[in-house]
Amino acid sequence: MKLIIGLGNPGREYEHTHHNVGFDTIDCLAEKWGITLNQQKFNAMYGMTHRPEGKVLLMKPLTYMNLSGESVRPMMDYYDIDVEDIVVIYDDLDLEKGKLRLRQKGSAGGHNGIKSLIQHIGTQNFNRIRVGISRPPAGMKVPDYVLSRFSKEEQPLMQESFARASDACEYWLEKPFAEVMNRFN
């Protein structure tokens, strides 16, 4: 079984913000695969599908970004999912808007959602898809920026990045993550 986790914040006020690119990518995948995220467990919304490659869970932790690990760890334990069978999708300020960067390990790099995951999973070694959101414009504070929505002009670029991140997840179901990195980085 594979677990694909999109990080974000629950609630209408956070929908489609810079910080919620993980949720948006999960929504993109769910739509592509015809899955409804209508199950709740461990403070998360999730849905399951049976694909030719095996069972796949799509998950959105509802703990708010900074506590994501509190939701992910129990889900992994309940479904007996190994750390090499997860991929986490989240925003990255240091990547140009719309760019993807895939990694198999690394520090949190200041991202509180990843800090929480590392703390609860007990390792930095897990698959990640970082979606670039760029740095805020001069004079805008980072918290205000990450909780703001994309402009109308930016939306097509971001939709394209969500689709590409979805394609990377789909490719990962068939190939080792190192191959996925080579193809999508």
Secondary structure as UniProt FT lines:
FT   STRAND          2..6
FT   HELIX           12..14
FT   TURN            15..16
FT   HELIX           18..20
FT   HELIX           21..33
FT   STRAND          39..41
FT   TURN            42..43
FT   STRAND          44..51
FT   TURN            52..53
FT   STRAND          54..61
FT   HELIX           65..67
FT   HELIX           69..78
FT   TURN            79..80
FT   HELIX           83..85
FT   STRAND          86..92
FT   TURN            93..94
FT   TURN            97..98
FT   STRAND          100..103
FT   TURN            109..110
FT   HELIX           112..121
FT   STRAND          127..132
FT   TURN            138..139
FT   HELIX           142..146
FT   TURN            152..154
FT   HELIX           155..172
FT   TURN            173..174
FT   HELIX           177..184
//
